[in-house]
Amino acid sequence: MPAKIAPSLLACDLSDMAGEARRVVEAGADVLHIDVMDGHFVPNLSWGPPVVKCLRKATRAFLDVHLMVSDPRKWVLPMADAGADGFTFHVEADSDPAAVVDAIRAAPRKMVVGVALKPGTPIAALDALWRDGEFLADFVLVMTVEPGFGGQSFMPAMMDKVTALRAQFPTMDIQVDGGLGPATVETAAAAGANYIVAGSAVFKAREPAAVIAQLRDGVNEFCLQKRKRNNSIA
């Protein structure tokens, strides 16, 4: 799978979010990752649809909204109206995650569907998202830190989940979020992740374009090596 680099706006200069968004897109970002926290599912509170709507006016970039909220279904229509391109919810947040996906698919704005796993949640929790032999979400987000706080250290133990998911879904995007940067991206890529969310590593860098390139190269280099191995086996 090709690399996708998604700087997390939680780490940007919030006094100039639109400018920061443009800065990293111009530096090569594929996606803008927007963390929405409700103060219930996670202790912290961030922003909601009005901020997404304002940001939508400032950029044409893909807006990947990561909902760390207790009731994701009630956020579907507001986020669609705000202009979100991707809607990622936590499987732990709803007793019927398949119904959340159905609500997202029914929204008037088409949104890519992601489903997220907290560090303590096994991938077996995703079993509820199969219907008639089809996995309902478009990608899986494996949290490599506890959700709700920026600046945490990458949890390498979460790579077992990524490896298992890549074996199960060879062509699906697998996103990782938390503590990602040039020092950890190769570990994530080797496990099978291709969709890299990075906050401080990008926004605090003197040269964001160089960091984004390093992250992309870390994923693509592993993919190239894997193709070479597969070709030699064949």
Disulfide bonds with the S-S distance in Angstrom:
none
